[in-house]
Structure formats: C-alpha cells, structure tokens
Amino acid sequence: MRKQFMNSAIFLLGGLSFVSLLFYYGALHDIWHDYASPEVWSRAGQNPPGWYSPVNRCPLEWGVIGVGFWMMLAFHILLFVRLVRNHRAHV
C-alpha cells in the first residue's frame, strides 16, 4: 500500500512538474518580451528607472513560478526517497 502511494505520488507530481516547467517558460517569456527586455525599454525611448522591477508588473507570472517551484521540489524529494529505498532493497 505504501509503495503504491509513493508510485502514485511520484507519477502525479512528475506530471505536474512537467506542466509547471511549461508554465515557467511561458511566464518568463511573457515577462521578458513584454516588460523587462532592453528592447522594450529602448522602443519606449527610455532607460529602466532605478526603482523598476518586473515583479511589480507581473504578479500572476511570478505567482506561477512560486507555485511551480514547490511542486517540483516535492516531486524531486519523493523521487530521491524512492530511489534510495529501491537501491537499499536491491543491495
């Protein structure tokens, strides 16, 4: 039962981790091309002000990155535990 739970948790978090990586790419791509790149500022005829922070302009995208981090961290911890237990069982 415990082994089945671990396998299910690893499979579920692995899938969520992959989806999260896709959202990371989308969020970072959006931030760079819409707010943060030097080209955006030069097209506006400005230099980035000292107070400028893309975080202030993209709360949803930064939220996606934060949630994704915790999902991937949980997945990798479970994967590591699973690998260590499998290794011990075969030694």
C-alpha positions in Angstrom: 0.0 0.0 0.0 2.8 2.4 0.9 4.7 1.5 -2.2 1.6 2.1 -4.4 1.1 5.5 -2.7 4.7 6.5 -3.4 4.4 5.4 -7.0 1.2 7.3 -7.5 2.6 10.5 -5.8 5.7 10.4 -7.9 3.7 9.9 -11.1 1.3 12.7 -10.2 4.0 15.2 -9.1 6.1 14.3 -12.1 3.3 15.2 -14.4 2.6 18.4 -12.5 6.3 19.2 -12.6 6.4 18.9 -16.3 3.4 21.1 -16.8 4.9 23.6 -14.3 8.0 23.8 -16.5 5.9 24.7 -19.5 4.2 27.5 -17.5 7.6 28.7 -16.3 8.7 29.1 -19.8 5.5 30.9 -20.8 5.7 33.2 -17.7 9.3 34.1 -18.2 8.9 34.6 -21.9 6.0 37.0 -21.2 7.9 38.9 -18.6 11.0 39.3 -20.9 9.2 40.3 -24.1 6.5 42.5 -22.5 8.2 44.2 -19.6 11.9 43.5 -18.9 14.0 43.3 -22.1 16.2 46.1 -23.1 14.5 46.3 -26.4 11.1 47.1 -24.7 12.7 50.0 -22.9 14.6 51.2 -25.9 11.4 51.2 -28.1 9.8 53.3 -25.4 12.8 55.7 -25.6 13.7 55.1 -22.0 16.3 53.5 -19.8 14.9 51.4 -17.0 14.4 53.5 -13.9 16.3 52.5 -10.7 13.1 51.5 -9.0 11.8 49.4 -11.8 11.2 45.8 -11.0 9.4 43.3 -13.4 7.9 41.7 -10.3 5.7 44.8 -9.7 4.4 44.5 -13.3 3.8 40.7 -13.4 2.3 39.3 -10.2 0.5 36.4 -11.9 3.6 35.2 -13.8 5.7 35.4 -10.6 2.9 33.5 -8.7 3.1 30.7 -11.3 6.8 30.5 -10.8 6.4 30.3 -7.0 3.7 27.5 -7.1 5.7 25.6 -9.6 8.8 25.6 -7.5 7.1 23.9 -4.6 5.5 21.3 -6.9 8.9 20.4 -8.4 10.6 20.4 -5.0 8.1 17.9 -3.6 8.4 15.8 -6.7 12.2 15.7 -6.5 12.2 14.9 -2.8 9.8 12.0 -3.3 11.8 10.8 -6.3 15.0 10.9 -4.2 13.4 9.0 -1.4 12.0 6.4 -3.8 15.4 5.9 -5.5 17.2 5.5 -2.1 14.6 2.9 -1.0 14.8 1.0 -4.2 18.6 1.0 -4.0 18.5 -0.3 -0.4 16.1 -3.1 -1.4 18.3 -4.4 -4.2 21.6 -4.2 -2.2 
